[in-house]
Amino acid sequence: MKKKLIWLATAILALAAVKILWILASMLILEGQTRLMGDDGTFFTVAKGLINGKDLYSEFFEMKPPGLLFLNAISLLIANNEIPLNILKIICFALIPISFVWFAIRNLKESSVFLKTVGVCIASIFGGAISIYSVERIVGLQAESFGVPFAILYVLVVAWDTKSMSPLRIVLASIFIAASMGMREQFLFPLIAVSMILSKDLKFFVRSFVIPCAIAFALGTLIMLLIGSLGSYLGIYLPDAFSVRIQTNQFGSLWMRGLHGWILMLDLSYLFMLPVFGIAFGALLASVPLLKSELTKWKEFSSVLVCSASGMIVFNLSFIAYILSKTELEHTIAQYSDYVYAICAV
């Protein structure tokens, strides 16, 4: 009887995971069939200018970081349309639950089959729900679509071993920082937060963030210098991005926007897959009293879930959520909720 109840709870978790992934797959298929939306036409216009030798920001100006505009240019060079970028977007969103599942398998490789199954299901549910929310909120080929996976990969690289950082992991962390910030500079803030959460001492923080960040900055500067856009990036784009667009925001002054975290929390509760996750989590809790030999590891599971939920709530209410917000509410929600996900990926 005990085993039947335990595996019944596992079956409920598995069904919830399948449902989440089915919804995600349906949405990604739809995303692959969409054409240009919103600002996408402007992005490709600037990208065409880049291909024709125009200087970024000084001759063709668009308030987007260089990474996104370069991706648009590459898409035009490959197929002269947006299809390669749509494919890359689908891969990026699919990478979120895949990375969660991979990390769960890696950390549970010596656990029982039951715990491995539960861990994979929870990772699928959480990662799939995050990806679904991102697909829903990030309209078109926005920068956040391509920056979030790199931020999550940085989290996984740092969380791989919180005792030391090997040279290879430092190099990978540098690449992922450069890639995520190349899509959206504000990814710097959640990356700092992730490293602080995972760092047990100052030495690990330096090796997990400070050194990789310095390498990433040097790499980005070198790339911009080689393509001849460093001057216009520093002299035109950054002053406008971090002064005019911040101070003219419709939500009020820079400092008061930090109190608007409830908007993000409300939006998360509206779209997030809480009913499915709630059923799965309830089944998980119901099976805890039935377990004895695995009780210690179940406590670890519960701690992770509680910390993740608490981290999301705290971050939603924190000051940084709107300190660099954009004029459009929908873009702002999409941008900063993805930062929450990068932290919760821990």
N, C-alpha and C positions, 0 to 999 in steps of 0.2 A: 504493500500500500504506500509506504514511504517513497519508494523509488518511483512509483507511478505518479505521485503528486509532484515530485521533483522534476521529472521529465515532462509533465504537463505544463509546469511553469516555464520550462525551457522551450517547449513547443510554442507557447504564447509569445515568448521573446522572439523566437525565430520567425513567426508569422508577422510580428510587428516589423522586424527587420526587412522581410521580403516586401511588405507593403510600402515601407519608406523607399526602398530601392526601386520598386516598380514606379512609384510616383516620380522619383528623380529621373529614371530612364525616359518616361513619357515626356517630361518637361525638356530634357536634353534633346530628344528627337525633334520636338517642336522648335527649340532654339536653332537647331541645325537647318531648319527650313526657312527661317526668317531672313529678310533682306535688311537694308540699311534703315535704322531707326534713330530718331532724335538727332543727336549731334554727330552721328556717324559720318554723314556726308561731309561735314566740315573737317573731320579728322582725315578723311581720304583726300580732300582738296589740299590740305597742308602737306600730306604725304606725297601727293603728286608734285607739289612744288619742290619738296626735298629731292625727289628723283630727278627733277629738271635742273637741279643745281642751285636752288634758292636757299638763302640762309634762314635757318629756323629762328623764329621769334622776331627777327629784325625785318625780314621781308614778308614772311608768312607767319602771322601770329594766331595762336590758339592757346587758351589757358589750360593746357594739359602738359604733364611732364614728358620729357623726350622719349621715354621707353615706349609709351603707347603709340606715339606718332611714328617711331621707327618700325614698330610692328605693322602698322598700316602700310608703310612704304614697302616692307618686305612682302606683304600680302599682294600688293599691286605688282611687284616684280615677278612673283611666282605665277599668278593666275590673272592678273589685271582685274580682280574683283575681291569681294570680301569673304569668299568661301574658305580660304586657308585660315583666316582669322576666326571664323565661326567654328571650324574644326578645333583650333587651338583652345577656344573658349570652352567647348564641350570637354576636352581633355582636362582642362584646369578644374572644372567643377567635378568631374569624375574622380580626379586625383584626391579630393578632400576625403570622402569616405574610404577610398582605397588606402590612403596613408594612415587613417585611424585604425583600420583593420590590421594592417601590417604591423603597426606598433603594438597592438593588443596581442597578436600572435607572438611577437618577439618577446614580450614581457611575461607571457604565460606558457612558454615552451616547455617548462618543467612541471606545470600544473596538471591536474587530472583532466580527462576528456570533457567532463561536465563543465569545469571552470573555463576551459578553452572555448567551449561552445557558447557559454554565457558571455564571455568577454568579447568574442567576435560579434555576437548579436548586438550587444550594447554599443560597440564601436560602430557598427553599421547603422544603428538607429541614430546615434548622436551625429556622426559624420554625414549621414544622408540628410538629416533634418537641417543641418547647417548649410549644406549645398542647396537644398530646396529653397531655403529662405534667401540665399544669395541670388539664385537664378530669378526668383520672384522680384527682388528689389533692385537688382542691377539691370537697368534697361539698356539694351543695345550692347555695343562694344566698348563699354566704359573701362577705365583703367583698373578699377577694383577687381574686375573679373580675372585679370592676369596677375595682379599683385598678391592676392590672398593665398594662392597655392605656395608661392615662394616664401611667404611669411610663415605658413604652417610647416613647410619643410625646414625652415630655420629652427622652429620650435622642436621638431623631432630630432634634428641634429644635436641641439643642446641637451635635450632630455635623454638622449641615448645613454649617456653616462655623466652624472652630475658630480663625479669626483675629480675628473680630469678631462682636458680637451687635447686630443691628439692633433698633430700638424694637419692631417687630412681633414679632420672635422673643422678646424679653424679655417682652412681654405674653403670648404663647402659653406660654412656659415657666412664667410665674406661674400661669396657669390650670391647666396640667397638674400642677404641684406641689400647688396647692390641691385639685384633684380627687382625686389619688392619696392625699394625706394625709387628705383627708376620708373616704376609705374605710378607711384604716389609717394611723395616725400614724407607725408605724415605717418607712414608705416614705421618711422623711426620710434615713435612713442610706445606703441605696443611691443615692439621688439625689445626696447629697454625694459619694459615691465616684465616681459617673459623671462629675460635673463636675470632680473632681480629676484623674481619668484623662485627660480631654479637654483640660484647661486647660494651655496652654503657659507661662502667666505668671499672676501674681496679678491683674492687671487683667481678664483674661478670666474667671477664677474669680469675681470680684466681679460681673461683668456676667451671667455664665451661671447663677450660683446665689444669691449673697448678695442681690442686688437683687430677682430674681424671688421668692426665698423670703420676703423682707420684705413684698413686695406680696401674696403668697399668705397670709401670716399676717394681714395687715390685712384682706384680703378675707374670710377665714374668720371673724375676730372680728366683722366687720360683719354677716355673715349670721347668726351665732349671736345677736348682739345684737338684730337685727331680729325674730327669731322668739321672743325672750325666753328662750333657753336657755343663755346665756353663763354665768350664775352657777352653775347646776347642773352645767354641763359642767366648769367650773374647780374647783368645790367638791366635787363628788361623783364624777364619772366619772374624771377624771385621777388623783386620789389613789388610787383603787381600782385603776385600770389599771396604774399605774406603781409601786405599792408592794405592796399585798396580794397581787395575782396573780403578781407576780414572786417575792416572798420565800417563798410557799407552794408553789412549783413542785415536782413530784415528782422532777425530775432533780437536785435538790440546790441548793447555794447559787448565788447570782447569778454569782459569778466562776468556779466550777467548770464551769458549763454551757458555757463557751466551749471546753472540751476535748471536747465531744460532737459536733464537726463530722463525725466519721466516720459517724454515723448518717445524716446528710443525704447524704453521699457514697455510702453503701451504697444508700440508697433511689433515688438518681439512677441508679446503675448498674443497678439492678434493673428500673426502668421505662423508662429512656430508650431511644430507638430506635438504640442503638449498632450492632447488626448491619447494619441498612440503611445507616446513615451510614458505617460502616466499609467496606462494599463500594463505596459511592460515592467515598469518599475514596481507597481503593486504586486505583480506576479513574483518578481524577484524578492521583495520583502517577505511575501507570504511563505516562500520556501526556506527562508533563513532559519526558523526554529526547527526545521526538519534536518538541518545539517549539524553535525557535531565535529567530525574530524576536520572539516573544512572551515570551521567557524572563524579562525584567525584570518584566513584570506578573505572571508566575506566581510570582515571588519574593514580590511583595506579597500575592498570594492566600495563599501558604503562611504568611507572617508573621501574617496576620489569623487564620487557622485555629489556628495554634499559640498565639497570644496569647489567643484565646477559650477554648481548652481549658485553658491554664495559669491564666487568670483564674478559671474555674469551680472548678478544684481548690484553688487558694489560698483562694478565698472560702469553700468548703466547710469548710476547716480553720481558718478565721479565728475570732476571738473573737466577732464580732458575730452569728454564726449563731444562738446561743442566749442572748444577753445579755437579750433581752426575750421569751423563749419562753413559750408558753402551756402549760397543764397537759396538753392532749391532744396526743400525739405526731403524729397525722395532720395536725391543723391547723397544728402548728408546722412540719412539713416543707413543707406546701403554702405557708405564708406566706413562709418564708425562701428556699425554692428559687426562688420568683418574683423575689426580689430579685437572685438570681444572674443570672436571665435579663435583668433590666433592664440589668445591667452588661455581660453578654455581647452584648447587642444592638448595642453599639458595634462 
